[in-house]
Amino acid sequence: MQTDPKSIEGTDPATIGTPRSALEGQVVSLGAPQETEKPYSVYSTKEKWFIVALTSFAGLFSPLTANIYLPAIPVLTVDFNKSTELINITVTVYMIFQGLCAGSIGDIAAPAERGGFYGLYNLGPTFGPCIGPVIGGALSNGLGWRSIFWFLCISSATCFVFIVLFLPETLRSLVGDGSVVPSKFYRPLIPVVGKTTSDPSFARPSPKPFRNPLRILNNLDIILVLSVNAVINSLFYGVTASMSTLFSEAYPSLNQIQIGLCYLAMGGGLVFGSYVLGRVLDQEYGKLRRSVMAVQGPGNTEKSETGIDDNFPIEKARLRLVPFSMLIFAACCAGYGWCVQERVNLSGPLLLQVTIGFTTMGIMTSTQSLLVDLMPSQSSSISACNNFIRCIAGAALVAVMDLILRALGAGWTYILLGGICVLTIPLVYLIMYIGPPRRIKRRRALAAPP
């Protein structure tokens, strides 16, 4: 048998005649140089946490304004001679216009690390309903309810200054991975975050055509995830918005400051959930990723620009623990209502609020992470749609919450809310079942030539 000279052209003479088994371990060194995987963004881990913390701080104010005067509702009903139901409608107006979204996380963080960042981000918008009443109760009791709005004016102006000074532009269609210098209008006044380049050889991302964000709602799996998030958010607001009225009736010895402090129990659960569940979500992602790689090979990992590989079950990675969290949430809702109605020791409903806050954070972090994973090229649009739909749902429940409480009482009202939560659990399993084929079909349609 003759050897084709072309077959050994460029071969190291030292390897000629070497057994094949001995050469197999040298494939990496003999082949083409291995390419180093390009980072998803140029921001360091500390810079990413700074960006997310700043957006979380900004996201705090939207729900904060809707909840800061909850302890003052009994006072407002007297001052304006209006019913509690009508005063609650003012809360719903704030909720409808909650528009800040977490699209920047999809711009700076790869799928494997988004869970932890969403845990921190959700801390702002979700902690607002809890820390707001504490501040509002203290201000209303000491300086009158009008001081609440002076506080909002000063604190939101401070946040605006920080954003203008330090927050970099992260939209990938403008700055790519963060290394492209945007136009002056999009630059912070003090650009201390990120590393930009003015190298003309570095290609600026080509502008993308406008996409109607409402077209996202044509996808059934997206609608189901949005629905789960909206239900949990509305139930959460159903607990927080009615708390001041219920506690003032069930525990008449509490003043406005003390009622405001009771919201810290919910806030504690949210903080703990943000710290723990964001990391759990990343661990679940990593665990499932390793199991998929062990069975199908390393090709089934996330792709930095297009999201998740077709064969990777991202829906399962994000939602596997959600049904258990929803069951715990529902049980705590039912127990909370009866504790308040029967006027048990105050520690009872407060302990249940801690668990409600913890499970709420876990569910919302999971669903929001999945939404960005499913629509990585429209992370801001999907986050805005999610924010809008969940706030509309929350506003609708808050608007009728007082009517339901008067008709059913606290015990049966919160059993009803818990039942709604349980009825939503099958949607989670439906998402995990129909999600992968629809995600693959959607991506292939986007990748197809026009």
GIZIUR-V490746 format. One record per residue. N is the residue number from 1. PHI is phi as a letter, one per 40 degrees, with the letter a starting at -180 (999 if undefined). OMEGA is omega in whole degrees, 0 to 359 (999 if undefined). D_FIRST is the distance of its C-alpha to the first C-alpha in Angstrom with 1 decimal. Layout:
BEGIN
[[N | PHI | OMEGA | D_FIRST] [N | PHI | OMEGA | D_FIRST]]
END
This chain:
BEGIN
[[1 | 999 | 182 | 0.0] [2 | c | 179 | 3.8] [3 | c | 178 | 6.7] [4 | c | 181 | 9.7] [5 | d | 182 | 12.6] [6 | c | 183 | 14.9] [7 | c | 180 | 13.5] [8 | b | 180 | 14.7] [9 | c | 181 | 17.7] [10 | g | 181 | 20.9] [11 | c | 178 | 19.3] [12 | c | 181 | 21.3] [13 | d | 182 | 19.8] [14 | c | 183 | 21.4] [15 | c | 181 | 19.2] [16 | c | 180 | 15.8] [17 | g | 179 | 14.5] [18 | c | 180 | 17.3] [19 | d | 182 | 16.9] [20 | c | 181 | 17.1] [21 | c | 180 | 20.5] [22 | c | 181 | 21.9] [23 | c | 185 | 21.0] [24 | c | 180 | 22.6] [25 | c | 182 | 26.0] [26 | b | 184 | 25.5] [27 | d | 183 | 24.8] [28 | c | 183 | 28.4] [29 | c | 183 | 28.4] [30 | c | 183 | 25.2] [31 | c | 178 | 26.1] [32 | c | 179 | 29.0] [33 | d | 181 | 32.3] [34 | c | 180 | 34.1] [35 | c | 176 | 37.1] [36 | c | 181 | 40.4] [37 | c | 182 | 42.2] [38 | c | 179 | 45.2] [39 | d | 180 | 48.5] [40 | c | 177 | 50.5] [41 | a | 183 | 53.5] [42 | c | 184 | 54.5] [43 | c | 175 | 57.5] [44 | c | 180 | 57.4] [45 | d | 179 | 58.3] [46 | c | 180 | 61.9] [47 | c | 176 | 62.2] [48 | c | 178 | 61.1] [49 | c | 178 | 63.6] [50 | c | 180 | 66.3] [51 | c | 181 | 65.5] [52 | c | 179 | 65.6] [53 | c | 181 | 68.8] [54 | c | 177 | 70.5] [55 | c | 176 | 69.7] [56 | c | 177 | 70.8] [57 | c | 178 | 74.0] [58 | c | 179 | 74.5] [59 | c | 179 | 73.7] [60 | c | 191 | 76.4] [61 | c | 180 | 79.2] [62 | c | 176 | 78.6] [63 | c | 179 | 79.3] [64 | c | 181 | 81.6] [65 | c | 182 | 84.1] [66 | c | 187 | 84.0] [67 | b | 188 | 84.8] [68 | c | 180 | 86.8] [69 | b | 176 | 90.1] [70 | d | 177 | 89.5] [71 | c | 182 | 92.0] [72 | c | 182 | 94.5] [73 | d | 177 | 94.4] [74 | d | 179 | 97.5] [75 | c | 181 | 99.4] [76 | c | 178 | 98.2] [77 | c | 178 | 99.4] [78 | c | 183 | 102.8] [79 | c | 182 | 103.0] [80 | c | 179 | 101.9] [81 | f | 180 | 103.5] [82 | b | 180 | 100.4] [83 | c | 177 | 98.6] [84 | c | 180 | 95.5] [85 | c | 180 | 93.5] [86 | c | 177 | 94.4] [87 | c | 178 | 93.6] [88 | c | 178 | 90.1] [89 | c | 176 | 89.5] [90 | c | 176 | 89.6] [91 | c | 181 | 86.7] [92 | c | 178 | 84.7] [93 | c | 177 | 85.2] [94 | c | 185 | 83.5] [95 | c | 181 | 80.6] [96 | c | 185 | 80.0] [97 | c | 173 | 79.4] [98 | c | 189 | 76.9] [99 | b | 183 | 74.2] [100 | c | 183 | 72.3] [101 | b | 186 | 68.7] [102 | b | 183 | 65.8] [103 | c | 182 | 63.3] [104 | c | 180 | 62.6] [105 | c | 177 | 60.8] [106 | c | 180 | 58.1] [107 | c | 190 | 57.8] [108 | b | 187 | 57.3] [109 | b | 175 | 55.7] [110 | c | 183 | 52.4] [111 | d | 185 | 52.6] [112 | c | 183 | 51.9] [113 | b | 184 | 55.0] [114 | c | 183 | 57.4] [115 | d | 180 | 59.1] [116 | c | 180 | 60.7] [117 | c | 177 | 61.9] [118 | c | 175 | 63.4] [119 | c | 178 | 65.2] [120 | c | 181 | 66.9] [121 | c | 182 | 67.5] [122 | c | 180 | 69.1] [123 | c | 180 | 71.4] [124 | c | 181 | 73.4] [125 | c | 183 | 74.0] [126 | c | 179 | 74.4] [127 | c | 179 | 76.5] [128 | d | 179 | 78.9] [129 | c | 184 | 80.7] [130 | b | 179 | 81.3] [131 | c | 180 | 82.3] [132 | d | 180 | 84.2] [133 | c | 177 | 87.0] [134 | c | 179 | 87.4] [135 | c | 182 | 88.1] [136 | c | 179 | 90.1] [137 | c | 179 | 92.3] [138 | c | 181 | 93.2] [139 | c | 182 | 93.9] [140 | c | 181 | 95.9] [141 | c | 184 | 97.9] [142 | c | 187 | 98.7] [143 | b | 182 | 98.9] [144 | g | 187 | 99.0] [145 | c | 179 | 96.4] [146 | c | 180 | 96.4] [147 | c | 178 | 94.9] [148 | d | 184 | 91.7] [149 | c | 171 | 91.1] [150 | c | 177 | 91.9] [151 | c | 179 | 89.3] [152 | c | 180 | 86.7] [153 | c | 183 | 87.6] [154 | c | 184 | 87.2] [155 | c | 179 | 84.0] [156 | c | 176 | 82.2] [157 | c | 177 | 83.1] [158 | c | 178 | 81.7] [159 | c | 180 | 78.4] [160 | c | 179 | 78.3] [161 | c | 179 | 78.8] [162 | c | 180 | 75.8] [163 | c | 181 | 73.6] [164 | c | 184 | 74.6] [165 | c | 195 | 74.1] [166 | b | 189 | 70.9] [167 | c | 180 | 68.9] [168 | c | 173 | 65.8] [169 | c | 183 | 64.5] [170 | b | 184 | 61.5] [171 | d | 189 | 60.8] [172 | c | 177 | 57.1] [173 | c | 178 | 57.7] [174 | b | 187 | 60.0] [175 | b | 180 | 58.5] [176 | g | 179 | 54.9] [177 | c | 180 | 54.0] [178 | h | 184 | 57.3] [179 | c | 181 | 56.3] [180 | c | 180 | 57.6] [181 | c | 177 | 61.2] [182 | c | 176 | 63.3] [183 | c | 186 | 66.4] [184 | d | 183 | 69.5] [185 | c | 184 | 71.0] [186 | c | 182 | 68.3] [187 | c | 172 | 68.3] [188 | c | 181 | 70.4] [189 | c | 179 | 73.2] [190 | b | 186 | 71.7] [191 | c | 181 | 67.9] [192 | c | 183 | 67.1] [193 | b | 176 | 64.4] [194 | g | 179 | 60.8] [195 | b | 181 | 58.9] [196 | b | 179 | 59.0] [197 | b | 174 | 57.4] [198 | b | 180 | 58.7] [199 | c | 182 | 55.3] [200 | c | 180 | 55.1] [201 | c | 180 | 51.3] [202 | c | 187 | 51.8] [203 | c | 174 | 52.0] [204 | c | 180 | 55.0] [205 | d | 180 | 54.4] [206 | c | 180 | 55.0] [207 | c | 181 | 58.3] [208 | b | 179 | 57.9] [209 | c | 180 | 60.0] [210 | c | 177 | 63.0] [211 | b | 178 | 62.3] [212 | c | 183 | 65.2] [213 | c | 181 | 65.2] [214 | c | 178 | 66.9] [215 | c | 175 | 63.8] [216 | d | 184 | 62.4] [217 | c | 174 | 64.8] [218 | c | 183 | 62.9] [219 | c | 185 | 60.4] [220 | c | 181 | 61.5] [221 | c | 177 | 59.7] [222 | c | 180 | 61.3] [223 | c | 181 | 64.7] [224 | c | 178 | 64.3] [225 | c | 177 | 63.5] [226 | c | 181 | 66.4] [227 | c | 178 | 68.7] [228 | c | 180 | 67.9] [229 | c | 181 | 68.5] [230 | c | 180 | 71.7] [231 | c | 182 | 73.1] [232 | c | 180 | 72.6] [233 | c | 181 | 74.1] [234 | c | 178 | 77.1] [235 | c | 177 | 77.7] [236 | c | 178 | 77.5] [237 | c | 176 | 80.1] [238 | c | 177 | 82.2] [239 | c | 186 | 82.5] [240 | c | 186 | 83.2] [241 | c | 183 | 85.5] [242 | c | 188 | 87.9] [243 | c | 183 | 87.9] [244 | c | 179 | 90.9] [245 | c | 181 | 93.1] [246 | c | 182 | 92.2] [247 | c | 179 | 92.7] [248 | c | 178 | 96.0] [249 | c | 183 | 97.3] [250 | c | 181 | 95.8] [251 | b | 186 | 96.5] [252 | c | 179 | 99.6] [253 | c | 181 | 100.0] [254 | c | 173 | 96.9] [255 | c | 184 | 97.7] [256 | c | 180 | 95.4] [257 | c | 182 | 93.8] [258 | c | 176 | 93.1] [259 | c | 176 | 91.6] [260 | c | 179 | 89.4] [261 | c | 178 | 88.2] [262 | c | 179 | 87.2] [263 | c | 179 | 84.4] [264 | c | 178 | 82.8] [265 | c | 176 | 81.7] [266 | c | 179 | 79.5] [267 | c | 178 | 78.4] [268 | c | 177 | 77.4] [269 | c | 179 | 75.1] [270 | c | 180 | 73.5] [271 | c | 180 | 72.9] [272 | c | 178 | 71.4] [273 | c | 178 | 69.3] [274 | c | 182 | 68.0] [275 | c | 188 | 67.0] [276 | c | 192 | 65.4] [277 | c | 175 | 64.0] [278 | c | 178 | 62.2] [279 | c | 177 | 60.1] [280 | c | 180 | 59.7] [281 | c | 177 | 58.4] [282 | c | 178 | 55.8] [283 | c | 177 | 54.8] [284 | c | 178 | 54.5] [285 | c | 181 | 52.2] [286 | c | 181 | 50.0] [287 | c | 180 | 49.9] [288 | c | 178 | 48.9] [289 | c | 180 | 46.3] [290 | c | 179 | 44.7] [291 | c | 178 | 44.7] [292 | c | 179 | 43.1] [293 | c | 180 | 40.4] [294 | c | 183 | 39.7] [295 | c | 189 | 39.2] [296 | b | 179 | 37.7] [297 | h | 185 | 36.2] [298 | c | 180 | 37.6] [299 | c | 185 | 37.6] [300 | c | 177 | 40.9] [301 | b | 183 | 43.2] [302 | c | 177 | 45.9] [303 | b | 192 | 45.3] [304 | c | 186 | 47.6] [305 | c | 187 | 48.9] [306 | b | 176 | 48.6] [307 | h | 188 | 49.8] [308 | b | 177 | 48.1] [309 | d | 184 | 44.6] [310 | d | 185 | 44.9] [311 | c | 181 | 43.7] [312 | c | 183 | 46.0] [313 | c | 183 | 49.3] [314 | c | 179 | 51.7] [315 | c | 179 | 54.6] [316 | c | 181 | 54.2] [317 | c | 182 | 53.7] [318 | c | 191 | 57.0] [319 | b | 187 | 59.1] [320 | d | 184 | 58.2] [321 | c | 185 | 61.4] [322 | c | 180 | 63.7] [323 | d | 179 | 65.1] [324 | c | 178 | 66.3] [325 | c | 180 | 67.9] [326 | c | 176 | 69.7] [327 | c | 179 | 71.0] [328 | c | 178 | 72.5] [329 | d | 182 | 73.9] [330 | c | 180 | 75.6] [331 | c | 180 | 77.1] [332 | c | 176 | 78.4] [333 | c | 180 | 80.0] [334 | c | 179 | 81.9] [335 | c | 180 | 83.0] [336 | c | 181 | 84.1] [337 | c | 181 | 86.3] [338 | c | 176 | 88.2] [339 | c | 180 | 88.6] [340 | c | 182 | 90.3] [341 | c | 181 | 92.4] [342 | c | 176 | 93.6] [343 | f | 176 | 94.2] [344 | c | 179 | 92.4] [345 | d | 185 | 92.1] [346 | d | 181 | 90.5] [347 | c | 181 | 87.6] [348 | c | 179 | 86.4] [349 | c | 180 | 85.6] [350 | c | 177 | 84.4] [351 | c | 177 | 81.8] [352 | c | 177 | 80.6] [353 | c | 177 | 80.3] [354 | d | 181 | 78.0] [355 | c | 177 | 75.6] [356 | c | 178 | 76.0] [357 | c | 181 | 75.1] [358 | c | 182 | 72.1] [359 | c | 177 | 70.6] [360 | d | 180 | 71.5] [361 | c | 180 | 69.4] [362 | c | 181 | 66.4] [363 | c | 184 | 66.5] [364 | c | 176 | 67.1] [365 | c | 181 | 64.4] [366 | c | 184 | 61.8] [367 | c | 179 | 62.7] [368 | c | 176 | 63.0] [369 | c | 181 | 59.6] [370 | c | 180 | 58.1] [371 | d | 179 | 59.8] [372 | c | 177 | 58.3] [373 | c | 182 | 54.8] [374 | c | 180 | 55.2] [375 | b | 186 | 56.4] [376 | c | 181 | 54.9] [377 | c | 179 | 55.5] [378 | b | 185 | 59.1] [379 | c | 179 | 60.0] [380 | c | 181 | 63.5] [381 | c | 182 | 64.3] [382 | c | 178 | 63.3] [383 | c | 179 | 65.2] [384 | c | 177 | 68.2] [385 | c | 178 | 68.1] [386 | c | 181 | 67.9] [387 | c | 182 | 70.8] [388 | c | 184 | 72.9] [389 | c | 182 | 72.4] [390 | c | 179 | 73.0] [391 | c | 174 | 76.1] [392 | c | 179 | 77.5] [393 | c | 178 | 77.1] [394 | c | 179 | 78.6] [395 | c | 180 | 81.5] [396 | c | 181 | 82.2] [397 | c | 179 | 82.4] [398 | c | 182 | 84.6] [399 | c | 183 | 86.9] [400 | b | 186 | 87.7] [401 | c | 181 | 87.3] [402 | c | 178 | 91.0] [403 | c | 180 | 91.9] [404 | c | 180 | 89.5] [405 | c | 180 | 90.9] [406 | c | 182 | 94.5] [407 | c | 187 | 93.7] [408 | b | 188 | 91.6] [409 | g | 185 | 92.3] [410 | c | 184 | 89.7] [411 | c | 182 | 88.4] [412 | c | 177 | 87.5] [413 | c | 183 | 86.4] [414 | c | 168 | 83.6] [415 | c | 176 | 82.7] [416 | c | 180 | 82.2] [417 | c | 177 | 80.0] [418 | c | 178 | 78.0] [419 | c | 176 | 77.6] [420 | c | 179 | 76.2] [421 | c | 180 | 73.6] [422 | c | 180 | 72.6] [423 | c | 180 | 72.3] [424 | c | 184 | 69.9] [425 | d | 179 | 67.4] [426 | d | 178 | 65.7] [427 | c | 180 | 64.9] [428 | c | 179 | 62.7] [429 | c | 178 | 60.6] [430 | c | 177 | 60.5] [431 | c | 181 | 59.1] [432 | c | 181 | 56.3] [433 | c | 185 | 55.5] [434 | c | 185 | 55.8] [435 | c | 185 | 54.9] [436 | d | 180 | 51.0] [437 | c | 179 | 50.5] [438 | c | 177 | 53.2] [439 | c | 179 | 51.9] [440 | c | 179 | 48.4] [441 | c | 180 | 50.0] [442 | c | 182 | 52.2] [443 | c | 179 | 49.4] [444 | c | 176 | 47.3] [445 | c | 178 | 50.3] [446 | c | 182 | 50.9] [447 | c | 182 | 47.2] [448 | c | 179 | 47.2] [449 | c | 180 | 47.7] [450 | c | 999 | 51.3]]
END
